[in-house]
Amino acid sequence: MAKVPFFRASIDEDDIDRVTAVLRTDFLTTGPVAAELEANLAQYTDTNAAITVTSCTAALHLCLVALDIKPGDEIITTPMTFVATAHAIIHAGAKPVFVDVEPETGNIDVSKVEAAITDRTRVVMPVHLYGQMVDMVGLSEVAEARGIEIIEDAAHALESRRGSVSLGSHSRAACLSFYATKNITSGEGGAIVTRDSEFADRLRKLRLHGMTAGAADRYTGTYRHYDVTEPGWKYNMSDIQAALLIGQLRRIDDLLEKRTEAFNRYRDALGDYNELRLPQWLPNSRHAAHLFTVQVRPEIRDDMLHGLQQRGIGVAVNFRAVHLYEAYGERFNYGPDQFPHAVRMGASTISLPLFPGITGAEQAAVVDAVDATLKSLG
Ligand SMILES: *Cc1c(COP(=O)(O)O)cnc(C)c1O
C-alpha cells in the first residue's frame, strides 16, 4: 500500500533562493529579513507589531516575563495542548492551573474558567486547538472583570478568526509557532503578535538579552554603545530562518485553502463512521485546518495507531492530557479523575496526514487504511 507521510512541508524554489541569498550576505542573524517578516506578520494578523523569536515556547515564556509574572502566580490554561504551553508557565516561575475542555472542540471550556480563578490568578492562556479559535469574547469578559491578562497560544492558529475576533484583538498578545509541522515553517521558529506597541517594545528588548540595540542597529552606520535594562533571554530569530517564511506567508491563504479542501475530503469520507468522532468546526469561524483528527474508543486507540502505521500511514497524537504526565501529576497533585473531557480526548485522538500538497490518491489510501484497521479491530 502507498506510503503517506504524516506531514510534508510546502517549501518551493523561491523559498530556497531567499535563504541562499541571505547566506551570501554578511548578515546571518536578526536583521532586515526578520524585520520584513515582522512587518508582514503584523499586517496579515491585523496587529501593530510582530516580534520574531526562536520558538512558540520562547514566545509564551517571554510574554509572561513581560507581564512580570512572579513565583506563586497562577496561570489558567488547558490540559489539551502540547506540553510547551504548560512548560512556559513553569519557566516563568508560575503554577499552571488547568480547566477542562469542551468535548466538541477540545478548546478550554470558558464557562469553567471563573471557578478556577483565585486571587493569585494573573493570566489565562487559551490554545486554539487544531485551528478552531476559542470563544475569545466570552473569555475576555471573564478575564477583564477580574483584571486578568490573556496570552493566546496560537501555535495552530495563525490564520484563525471567529466572527470579528482575530489574534490579539481580545488579548495582550498571541504566540505563533513555525516548528517543522506547523502551518508555515522555518524548521524551528516563533513570533508574538500584539496590538500593544509598548508591550512589543519590551518584548523586543527581552528577546535579546535586554539590550537597547540589536546587532542590526550596532553594526550599521556609526557604532553606538548599548545599555542593558534587564537580564533578558536569547530568543531572537535569524534572517536565515526568516527568509524561509517570507514566501510561505505570501502564499498562506492558498496553503490554507488546500488544507481546507483536504480536510473536507476526509470529512466526507470518514464522517459517517459510527466508530469515529470528529471535532466540530464552528460556524462563523475561519478554521486554520492545522490538524485533522478522529477520536476512537480509548480501548482501541493504540491498536488503531499501530494498524495505520503498519499500512504505511504516518500518524500522530495531538495530544495526551498534560496533567497526566509525570512531571505535572507529581508536582501539582493532578490525577486521571480531573478534567475528564481532556483525559478522554487524549486517550481517543489520532491525527491523520494533512498538508497542502496531499493528493487525492494519498487521502484515499489513508481512508482505506482507516477502514481496514477499524474492520480488523472489530
Ligand atoms: C507546537 C506547539 C507549541 C510549541 O511550539 P514550538 O515553536 O515548537 O515551541 C506550543 N503550543 C502548541 C499548542 C503547539 O502545538
The ligand as a Gaussian input file, in Angstrom:
#p B3LYP/6-31G(d) Opt

LIG

0 1
 C        3.890000      23.255000      18.550000
 C        3.179000      23.821000      19.715000
 C        3.818000      24.656000      20.642000
 C        5.292000      24.847000      20.673000
 O        5.814000      25.420000      19.545000
 P        7.403000      25.489000      19.379000
 O        7.564000      26.513000      18.290000
 O        7.862000      24.126000      18.990000
 O        7.964000      25.939000      20.670000
 C        3.056000      25.266000      21.613000
 N        1.738000      25.041000      21.716000
 C        1.092000      24.220000      20.873000
 C       -0.375000      24.032000      21.024000
 C        1.800000      23.562000      19.861000
 O        1.166000      22.702000      19.048000

